Amino acid sequence: MAVLVSVIVGNGIAFAVWTAPRFSTRLRAVGGSASIESVRGRVEPSLQLVRDTYGRLGEADADLRSFRDLLTSTSGGSELLGMLGEAG
């Protein structure tokens, strides 16, 4: 009987020390979904900055591709490499 009581008491202590704090943290994380609008309000400016930056990078990549196409179509590829080698 003493072993059973000690197992039950140990289980209660383990629950109070280990499981209960983790369970309450998880409940707070799930309960935090009610404030999704406040989180969206904080995150949206950063997301917009990333979208703008990515858009500028996409435009720069397209400009670079068109510039390379212009260079290689105006003069042949080997001529272009010779010209760049001389310029260097």
N, C-alpha and C positions, 0 to 999 in steps of 0.2 A: 504494500500500500504506500509506503514511503517513497518507493521508486516512482510510482505513478504520480504522486503529488509533486515530486521534484521535476518530473518531465513536464507536467502541466505548468508549473511555475516557470520553468526554463523557457517553455514555449511562449508564455505570456511576456516574459522579459525580452525574448528575441523579437516578438511582434512589436513591443513598445519601442525598442531601440533601433531595429533594422527595417522592418516592413512598414510600420505606420508613417514614418517621415517620407519614405519613398512614395507611398500611396497618396499621401496628401500633396506632395509635389506634383504628382501626375494629375491629380484632380484639379489643381490650380492651373496646370497647363491646358487641360481640357476646358476648364471654365473660362480661360482667357480668350476663347474664340468669340465671346460676346463682344469684345472690344476690337473686332476685326477692322472696323472703320478707323479707329485711332492708329492702329498699326499700318493700315494702308496709307493714311495721311502722312505718316513718318517715312514710309518706304518709297512712296510714289515719286518724290523729287529726285531721289537717287536713281530710280529706274528711268526717269525721263532723261537724266544726264547720260546714262548708259546708252539709251536709244539714240540720242543726239550724236554722241561720240561715234557710235557704230555707223550711223548714217553718213557722217563726214568721212569715216574710213572707207566706206563703200564707194562714195563719190571719188575719193582720192585714188582708190584702186582702179576704178573705171577710167579716170583721167590718165593714169599711168599706162594702162593697157592701150588706150587710144594713142598716146604719145609713142609707145613702142611700135605699134602698128604703123604709124605715120613714118617713123624713122626707118623701119625695115622696108616699107613699100617705096619710099623715096629713093633710097640707095640700097643696093644689094646687101645681104648679110655680111659677106666677106669684106666688102668695101667699108661698111660701117665699123667692123672690128678693126680694120686697118686705120681708119680715121680716128677711132678712140685710142688706139695704141700710139699714134703719132701725137695726139693731143696730150697724152699722159706723159 
